[in-house]
């Protein structure tokens, strides 16, 4: 370890992967269990480790890299802005913020943007907005607002958000928890209807549950939520942080059912894999309840984030990436579906997003992920027996074939 500690020069590349892993293990908090792959470069759908081995990225930073690594338009926008100004704080205006908000609102068909940084911040912000709306607009008695959420959800890791998680790993030893949430079974519309009361401010739902294994709800479920929210004067908050911005073949996963949310939480791909950029978008009637001093973020809506976010909006405005996700997603699901009965029990998802359920008797998720990495494909398990597949939207059919072939080899019964 002494030899490793002597390397202080930024950009040092003469260490081996094992050395970098050892540094991480000694000096960083062990809140992740990454695969022992040390990435130093990335381009498109591919990354390269410090020894020069190339890997096909079949995860895309959990949908943060929808446009691939170092997309030229996004890098150009970031570099140009780096040469001008990167941070002002919201104490002042800057020349990227209003344009970013207008362009994102136009893309999403909304009226107002609340710019933040991480996805969890966006969800926390939406919760605060929904509660304030409930008190000021709906007339819910102060301090009694309730938000309905679904079991097996993943909305982030802040203390409020893990308060309504059903994942014990996310919750254990982090209490006391924030009250005000009702948890119902995902996909069950009757449970949502039974949970609604005069105190209900909002229903907060992932249109597709990613961490749960890329679970798609029954047809009509999301439209049913919209109907119930309209009937009971309740806000519909769609967490589209992973499912949005082209991942499922539409701008939003809700678009598959032809419905709209009152608020959308966005993140991950909004920063193009370059910056943490998130936002809550919706109507002025809802987001307009916030007044100066009631909510904010030093870095939220900073010039660099806005410049990158504007470039992301321009990429999505053409519809090219949504179309790629639709067409290549159909090809991906067909290819993965051919493995059912040969080590795969089920394939779930939409667009270029799939949960591959490994058949009983096959490798557990972690060992499957390690075996895929050994074959040059980077993927990650979720819920122990599911491989979460989410390649960049710039991937090709030939590259999909490489990834699926590796999965076939890994899960094939002995």
N, C-alpha and C positions, 0 to 999 in steps of 0.2 A: 504493500500500500504506500510505502514511502516514495517509491519511484513514481507512482501515479500522482501523489500530492505535489511533486516538484513541477508538474506541468501547469503553469499559470497563464501561458500565452493563449489569448482568444483564438479560436479556430484550430487549435492543435488537433491533428488527425493521425498521429502516429501511435495512438493507443488502440488496443484490440477491443472487440465488443465486450469481452469478459471484464476488462478493466473499467469500461464505462458503467457496466451493470454493477460492479463492485462499488463504484463511487456513489451511484444512486442508492444502493442498499445501505451504505454507511451514513450518508449525509441527508437523505430525504426521508420525510415521514412516509411510513408504509401504508398509505391509504389506497394504493393501487397494487395490482399484481400483474405487471405487464409481461408480455412474451419477451424472451431474451433476444430481441432483435434491436440493434442500435442504428437508427436511420440517420443518415447524414445528408442525403439529397433526395429530391422528388421532382417528378415531371409527369404531367398527365395522369395516367392511371398507375404509374410505376414509382417505386422508391428504391433507393440504393443504400446499403449499410456501409459501415466504416471499412469493411474489408472488400467492398466493391461488389457484393452479391446483390442481385436485383430481385425485387419482389413485386408481384401484382397486388395492388391495394384493393382488397375486396370489402373494405370497411368504411373508407372515406371519412375518417374522423367522426364516426356516428352521424354522417350526413353533413358535416361541416365543409367537406371538400366536394360538394356536388359538381363543381366545375373543374375538378382535378387539381393536382399540385401545380402551383405557379402558373395559373392561366395568364397568358400574356396581357390581356386587357386589364386584369385585376392588378397584376404586378406593375404595369405602366401607371395606373391610377395611383397606386400607393407611392411609387417612386416620385411621381410628379408632385404629390402633396407633401411628401417628406422634405422636398426642397422649398416649401413655402411656409407652412405652419402646421403643427401637429396637435396642439392643445391650447385652448383659451379658457376652459371651464365655461359653464353657462352664465357666469357673471357678465359675459359680453356676448354679442352676436358674432358670428363669423360667416364667411361667404359660401360655405357648403351646407350649413344646417337646414335652412329653409328650403333649399332646392332638394335636398335628400328627403325631407318630410313630404314635400309636394309630390315628388316622383314616386316614392313608395306608396303614398296614399292613392295615387292614380293607378299604379300597377295593381294594387289590392282591392280597388273599388271602395275605399274607405274615405273618411273625412279628416282624420286627425291621427297624428303619430306621437307616441311617447317613446323617446329613444333612450335605451339603456345599454348595458354591456353583455352580461351573460344571460343565458336562457332562464336560470333560476331568478335573476333579477326581474326579468319580464313577467314571470308567473307571480312573483311577490307583488309586483306593481299592479297586475290585473286584479289580484285579490284585494288590494287596498282600494282600487278604483271601484270595484264591485260593492264593497262594503259602504263606501262613502255615497255611492249612487243609491244604495238601499235606504240609507238614512235620510238623504236630502231630497230624493225624488220619489221613491216608493213609499216612504213614511214608516219604515221599520223602526221600532223603538231602539234608541241608542244602545249599543253594546250587545245586541241580540241577533245580529245578522248571521245567517247560516249559508254555507256553500256546499252543494252536493258534488261529490267526487266519486270516482270508480275505484274499486279494489284492483290490486296489481298495477296501479298507476306508477308512472315515474315522471315527476315534474321538476326535480332538482333535489338539492341536499341541504337547503337551509333548515333551521329549526322549525319554522312554520310549515314548510312543505313536508318534512318527514313526519310532522304531526299527523298527517292524513295518509301516510304510506302504510301499506300492509306488508312491507318487506321488513322482517325483523332485523336483518343485518343493517338496514338503513336507520332503524329506530332504536335498537337496544342501547341503553346507557346515555341517551341524548335528551331524556325528559327533564323537567315537566314539559308537556306538549301544549301547543296552542289550541284552544277550543274553537268551536264554531264550524265544524265540518261534519257532514254525514257521509259515510262511506257505503256505497251500494255495489252490487255485482255488475261488472262490466258486461254490456250487451243485453241487460235485462231492463226493458223500458218500464215495466210494471213497478219495479223497485224505485225507479226515479219518481214516478208519479206518486207513489205512496210516501216518499220522503219529502215532497214539496209541502211547505207550510206557508202561512202568511209572512214568516220571517225569512223565507228563502230569498237570497240575493242573486245567486247564480248557480249554474251547473257548469263545472269545469271538467272537460273531457279531452283525452287524446283521441282523435278520429281513428287512429291506428295505434295500438299500444306497442311501442318498440322494445322496451326493456323486458316486457312480459313475454317476448318471443315473436314480435311482429304479428300481433293478433288483430285480425280484421273483424269488426262487429257484424252482426247479422244485417242483411239488407233491410233498410227502412229504420234502423235504430237511430241513426243520426237525424234523419228527417223527423222521427218521432220526438226526439229531444227538442227540436226546433218548435214543433207544434205545442208541446207542453209548456215551453218557456213563453210562447206567445199567449197561451191561454191563462197563465198565472202571473204574467208581468214579471218574469224572471230573465236574467241575462244568460245568454249562451256564450261561454268562453271556450274557444277551441285552441288547445295547445298544439300548434302546428310547427313547433320548433324542429322536430325531426321530419315530420311528414310533409311539411310545406316546401314551397319554392322549387317545385318541379320533381321532387323525389318520387311521387306516386304516378306521374304522368299528367298531372294537372298542376296548376299553381298551388292549390290547396287540396288536401285530401277530401275536404267537405264538398268540393266541386263534383265529385263522383256521384253525389246524391242531389246535386243541384240546389243546395241550401247555403245560407249565409249565417255566420256567427255575429254576435254583437261586438265581441272583442276577439282578436286573434293574438296569440303570443308567438313571436318569431325570433329566431336566433340562428345559431350554427351557420348554415349556408349564407345567411345575410352578410356575414363577414368574409365570405369567399375563401375561408381557410387562411386568411391573412391577419385579420383583426377580430377580437371578440366584439360582435355587434348584435344587439337584440333590440326588439321594439314591441310595444303593444299598439295595435292599430284598430281603429273602430270609428264609431260615430262621435260627433261633437256633443251630442246629447248625453253620452256616457263619459267619455274622456274629459269633457269640458267641466266636470265637477271639480277637477283639481285646480287649485289656485296657488299663486306664488308662495313658496316657503313650505308647502305641504308635502312635497315629494321632490327628489332630485338625485343627481349623480354627478360627481366632478368630471368623470370621464365619459358619461353618457352623451352621445351626440357630438363627440369631439371631431375636429376637422379631418383627421386621418380616417377615422371610422366612417364618416359621412362620405368621403371621397371614394372609399372602397365600396360602401353600400350603394352608392349611385352607379358604380360600374356593374355591380351585381344586378341591379334593376335593369340596366340597359341590356344585359345578356338575356334576362328573362322576358323582356318586352317582345322579343322576336318570336317567342313560342318554340324556338328550335330545341331547347333543352327539355321542355315538356314533351315534345314529339319524340325526341330520342328516348326518353324514359318510357313512353308508351310502347314504342316499337321494340326497343331492345329489352324492355321489361317483359314483354310477351315472350320473347325468345329465351330470356333467362328462366322464366317460370316453366316454359315448355321443357327446357333442357334439364332443369332440376327435377321436374315432375317425372322425367324418364327414369330417375333413380329410385322412385317409390317401389318398394319390394326388394330393392338391392341395397339395403342399409339405411334407407330413408323411409320414415313412417308418414310424413306429411310435409307439404310445402305451403306456407302461408304468405300473404303480402300482396302488394300492388306495385306496379311499375318496377323500377330498379331497386326493389327492397323486398327481401324474402327472409322468412324464418324457416330454416331447414331443420325439421325435427328428426333427430337420429333415432333409428329403430332400436327397440330393446335389445340388449346384448352387444350393441356397438360401443364405440369409444365414448366416454363422457366428454362434455364440451371442451374442457381444458386440454385434454390429451389430443382431441381432434384438432384444436387450434394449433397446438405445437406441431402435430404431424403435417398440417397444411403449410405452416411456416417452413418446415424442412423441405417441402416441395416448391417453395417459392411463391406461396399465396398467403397473404395476410388477412385473417378473419378473426372473429372473436366470438366466444360462446356467451350465451345468456340463458339463465334458468337451467344450467347444468347440461341439458340434453339438446339445446337448440343452438345452431350456428346462425348468427345474424349476418346476412349478406347484403351489403349496400355499396356497390362499386360506384366510382365517379360516373357522372352522366356522360362523360367524354369517352367512356370505354367502347371498344369495338366488339363485333361478334366473335372474332378470332380470340380476343382476350377473354371474353366470357367462356368460350370453349376451354381455354386453358384452366380457368378457375373451376369450372364444373368438373372437368376431368380429374383435377386434384381432389376435389370433394368426393368424387366417385371412388377413387383409390383409397381414401382414408376411411370411409364409412362401409366399404364393401365387406360383407360377412366373410370371416375366415373359413 
